């Protein structure tokens, strides 16, 4: 196997070759290291040199030998340092595996490195002062989204078929849209939060990852989903494996489409969602225009809970961050967390409940919602300056929601949502379309995403910066 062959495979394809004996896991790892090295100089997507050796993984797992990378979003891999993209964190090392990493190991996935993220994950741009801007493989003058931006860049560039990430307001779906990937935010309780947390961001932050194909997304969800004893949330187990569900027809669905937001939406972006809805109508679904009756201010107020929980994490850290080393918005988050009252938290929880009820009511009359993932094409570097003075936490949330107004409501409400790379702009940039379903219906999202992938394939689209030198 050479780098060009490897870069064209998804995770399921790599695992199948290893199982067949056509290639060994060691050979795949060596090729993956070369592929990462071939593109990272252009992308700036890693926080540090690759792990050497890679953490041990179960060689009998269903995805044994498949390489991936983990996001620098906190203690995740036992014995490995982490920084959360901050100059204020030095010498922090994970004392244990995150439960999701334990499941990645059991599946046989091989972690090769750690990817960039914005400071404390509170941005839709991966441009921290500590690591600099991560560049988009489709256009290096544009960003990769955030906060799982380094992860998205490496998957899109063919360096790894899968990357770990998490999503607190759109942090998987926004990078998926910017980089032309499949980005699933699972529903609340579908993937684990422990062992160091029972919930993150008042239950509004979700762990999973980014892939290039829907079948990879389904296979990985099968490998890592399921309840953990003692965790606060547990999703209803699926009736059948997600990898099986993705190959089945979901039947005729009641599909709603909406392209409007409280902020202007780029015409090309809106047209991509409308085209997706027309495709679903052509497939045989019933399509109407509708959207949940969610107030944008309620989404901001509920997402304030995630920001305050981030500030609380700073305050509880073994060595409290030096404010002089934090970027401007992080300093504001820290200050507002210190001054927040129980009434502030109660107001956020009340807003969370209003959003959850509105979305829940919507899904009594509809099976699926189609929206753009973002309001814009991938923004140029510097569009979302996290180190800009003068923001409050609320004004910062409103600023990032001008770029991504469609995603955060579903972090708040707790149901699953997925971004799929259905379209490209006139400039050749990827455009994501978001699909949303009721709680517990990841299977439905994956089924419909697979229908769209078959009707309008995206797998052969590759960016100019790519490990496959033939493209």
N, C-alpha and C positions, 0 to 999 in steps of 0.2 A: 504494500500500500504506500502511495506517495501522498504528498500534501494535497495535490489537486484532486485526487480520488476521495480522500477523507473529507475535504471541505464541502463536497456535494452531498454528503450523507446526513440523514437525521439520526437521532439517538437510537430509534428502533432499528434502523438500517445498520448502524455500527454494531449494536448488540448481536444482530443476526449473523454478521460476518464472523464475529468472535466465537459464537456458539458453533458455527459450522466448521471451525478450525482453519478457515481460509486465511485468517490473520490472528495473531495473538494479542492479548491485552497489552503486553509490554510494547509491542510494535505500534499499536494505536496510540499509547501514551507518548511514545517518542515522536510520532508524527504530529500529534496535537501540540506538543511543546514547540515544534518547529513552526506550526501554523500560527500559534499565538505570537511567537517571536517575529514572524513575517509581517504582522499587521499592527502590533501594539505601538511601534514607534510612530506610526501615523495617527493612531487613535488616542493614545494616552489613557488607556482603560484599566490599567493595573495599579494597585497601591504600592506594590513591592515586587521583588523577584519571585518567580514561581516557587511553589513549595517543593522542596527537595530533601527527602523523598516525599511523594504524595501520601496523605493519610491513608491508612489501611482501609480496605473495603472488602465486602463479602464476595468472593469469586464465584459463588453459586447463585447470586441474586439475578433477578430477571433482566437487569440492565448492566450486568457485570462487564467491567472494562470501559464503560462509556465515560469519557472525560467531561468535566464541567468546572465551573468556577463559582465561588461564593462571594456574596456582597459584603462590603465593609459596613455593616449596619449594627455591629455589636458583637458580643461574645458568641461565636458560632461553632468554631472548630477547636476542640481541645488542644491546648498547647500553642495555638497560633495567636499572634498579636492582632489587635484591632484598633481603629482610630476614630470611627464614625466621621471620617473626612475632616477632622478638626485638628488644628495646630495645638489645641489645649490638652490633647490626650497623648501622653507619652508613656511607653512601657506597659500598657495594658495588655494582658494575655488571657485568653479564655481558659477558665479552669475546668470546664466540662463541655461536652458537645451539646448544642441545642438539640431538642428532640427531633427536629426535622433533619439535622445532620446525621443523627443516629439512623434515621430511616433511609437517608441517601446512602449511607454506608451499607445498610442491609440490602438495598437494591443493587449494590455493586458499583455505584457511581464513584468515579475517581476524581477527587478535588485537586486541581492543579494550581490554583492561585486565587487571589482576592481582588475584587473589582472596585472601582471608584464609585463614590456617591457624594452628594452634597453634604455639607456639614449638618450632622444630626438628622439628615434625611428630610429636611423641611423645605424642599424646593423642587420645582419641575425642571430645573436645569442642573446638570452635573458639572459644576464649575467652582469647586472649592478653592479657597486660598491656599490650602495645604498642597493640593495635587495639581491645580490648574484645570483648564477646560478639557473635558473628554470630547473628542471630535467625531462627528457623524460620518460613517463610512460612505454615505450617499453624497455628502457634501461637507468637507472638513471645516467650512466656514459657518456651519450650523451646529446646533446642539443636539444631544442625543435624548433629551428629556431627563426626567428625574422622578424618583430618586434612584431607581435601578438602572442608571445610565451606562456605567461601564459594562455591566452585564449585557445590556442590549447591544452595545457596540461590538462586542466580541462574538456574539451569536450571529448578528447580521453579517459580519465579515467572514464567516465560515471558520472561525478559530476554534469554537466549541459548538456542539449541537444544542446544548442546554446550559442555562445559567440560573443560579439561585437569585431570587430577589424577594422583595416584599412590597406591600401596597397599603399606604395609610390615607391616601386621598386620590390615588390614580398612579401610584409610583411604579406599577408594572405596566398598566395600560398606556400611559403617556409615552414611556420609552418604546413600547411596542409599536405605537403609531409612528413615532419619529424615525424608527429604524426598520420598519417593514416586517414585524414579527407577530407571533401569536402570544398574547399576554392575558392569562387568566387570573383574575382575582377570585379565589374560591369564596364560598359563603362562610359565614361565621361558624367556627367549630369544625370545619372540614379538615383543616390542617392544624398541627399543634403549635402552641405558643411556649411551652415549658422547655426545660424545667425551671428557669429563672423567673418566669412570669406566668401568671394564670391567665392574663389578658394583657394586650398592649393597646394603649390609646383608648381606654374604655371600650375595648372590643371592636375598635375601628381599624386596626392594623392586621394584615393577613400575610402569611408566609406562603410562597410558592416559587415561581420562576418563569422564564421566557424560553420559547421554542420557535422553530421555523415551521413546524407542521402541526396540524390538529391531532394526528395520531400520536405524536410525541407527547403532547399536552395530556391526552387521555392516559397513556401508559405511565407517565410520571405521577399523575394524580392517583392512579391505582396503587403505585408504589409507596406513596407517603401519606395518604389520607387515612382517617380513622380516629376514633376517640383515644384519649389518654386518661388513665385513671386519675381522678382528682381535679381535672381541668374544669373550668367554669362552664365552658360551652362544648357541646357535642352535636354535630350535624347528624341527621337521620342517615343511616347507612344506605347506599344505593341498592336498588333491586338487583343489579348485575354489575359486573366490572365496567368501568368507564370505557375501556378499550373495546368491549363488546357493544356497548350502547352506541358508540360512535359509528358503528357499521350498520345501524338499524334506522329505519325510517321513523321519524317522530310523529307521523300522521299530520293531518291538517291542523294548523295552528292559527290562533288569533294574534296577529302581529300588529303592533303599533309602531309608528315611525314619527320621530320629532327631530327637527334640525334647528329649532330656535332656542336661544339662551338669553340670559340677562346681559350678554355682551355680544358684539358683532361676531358673526361666523363667516369665515372665508367661503366664497361661493364654490370653489372647487371641493372644499371639505364637505359642505352641505350636499353637493351633488353626489358625492361618493355614498353618503348614507341613503339618499333617495334611490340611487342605482341599486344598492343592496336590497332595499325594500321591493323594488320592481323585480329583481331576481327571485326573491322569495315568493312573490305573487306568481311569477312564471312557473316556479316549482310546484305551486299548488296551495299556498297558504293564503289566508284572508288578511288583507292589509288595510289599515286605516290610519289616519293621522290622530295621534293622541300622546299625552305625556302625563306623568304623575304630577299632582298639584302640590309641588314642593316649593316653599319660599326660599330663595337664595340666601336670605339673611339667616334662616334657620340652619342651613348647611354650614355657613361660616361659624355660627355660634356652636354647633355640635362639633365641628372640626377644631374649635378652640380647645376642646377636651384633649385631643391628640397632642396639640402643642404644649398644653400644661403638663401632660404626663411626660413629655420630653424634658421639660424644665425640671420636673421632679426627679427624673433620672440623672440629670446633671447634679442636682443637689444631693442625691444619695450616693453618688460615685465615691469610691474610696478616697480619691483625691479630687476635691471639687475643682472644676475647670477655672483657670485664671481668666476673668472676664476680658482682660486686655488681649488675650489670644483668641477670643471668640470673634466670629464675624458679627456684623451689626445686628442682624435679626436674631441670632442666637442670644446675644446680650439682652435684647428686649424680651425674648421668651423667658430667660432666666429671671429677669426683674419682675415681669408680670406674674410669674409663678410664685415668687416670694410674696407678692402683695395680694394674690388672689384669695377670695374668701369662699366659705362654703356656699354662699349664695351664688357666686359666679359659677361654681361647679354645678349647682342645682339648675341654673339657667341653661347651661350646656346640655344637661341630661334631659330637661324638658324639651329642648329643641330637637335632640336626638329622637325622642319619642314622637314628636310631631312628624318628623321626616319619615320615620319607620311606619307610622300609621298611614301616611299618604301613599307611600310606595306599596305597602301591603294591600291597601284598598284598590290601587291600580291593577294589581295582579289578580284580583278576583274577576276582572273583566277581560284580561289579556293574558296570553301565555308568554309573550316575548316583546321586548322593547328594542327598537333599533335607533341609535343616535350616532352622530359623529363621536369619535373618541376625544378629539381636541377641537378647539375653535379655529385653529390656525395651522399652517404648515410648520414644519420644524423651525423654531425661531433661531435667529442668528445669535452667536455668542454675545453675552452681555445684556440680552433682553430682560432677563430676570436677575438683577444684581442683588444677591443675598447680603452683600456687605454695604448696601446703601443705607445711609442714615435717615431718620425721620419716620420710620414705620412704627406702627403698633402691631401687635400680633394680628388683630382683625384686618388692618389695612394690608398687611402682607398676604394674608389668605385671599383677600379680595383681588390682590394683584395677580397671584398665580392662577386664580380661577378665571381671570380674563383669558388666559392661554388654554386652560383645561376646565371648562365649566360643567362638563357632562359626567364626570367620574365620581366625585366625592360623595354625592348623595347616596351612592350604593355601598360605600364604606360605612356610612352612618346607618343605613337601614339593614345591612347585614346579608343581603342576598348576593349570588354570584354574578359576575360580569366579565366579559371577555372582549378584547380588541383583536380584530383580524385585519390583515393588510390587503384589503380588497382593491385599492386604487392607487394610482400614481398621478402626481400633478403634471402640469405642462412642463415644469422644470425637471421632471424625472424624480421627484421626491415621493416617498411613501406616504399614504394617507390611510389611517386606521378607521374602521367602523366598529362601534361598540354594540354588543348584544347583551341584554340584561334579562334575567329570569327571576322567578320567585325563589325564596329560600329553599335549599335542598335540591335545586334543579340544575346542577352542573351538567348532568347527563343531557338535558335538553339543549343547553348552550352548545355542548360539544357536537351533538347531532346536527344542529343547524349550521354551526361553523363548518362542519364537514361537508354539508350540502353546498355551502357557498364556495368552499375550497375546490370542490369538484366542478361547480358551474363556472367559476372564474379563477383558475389556478394562479398561484403566485410563486410557487416554489422555484421556478427557473429565473426569477428576477434576482439579480445580484448587483450589489453596489460597486462603484469603481475601486474602492479599497476592499480587497478580498483576498483570502489566502489561496484561492484557486487562480493561478497566474494565467490560465487559458482564457479567463473571462474578461 
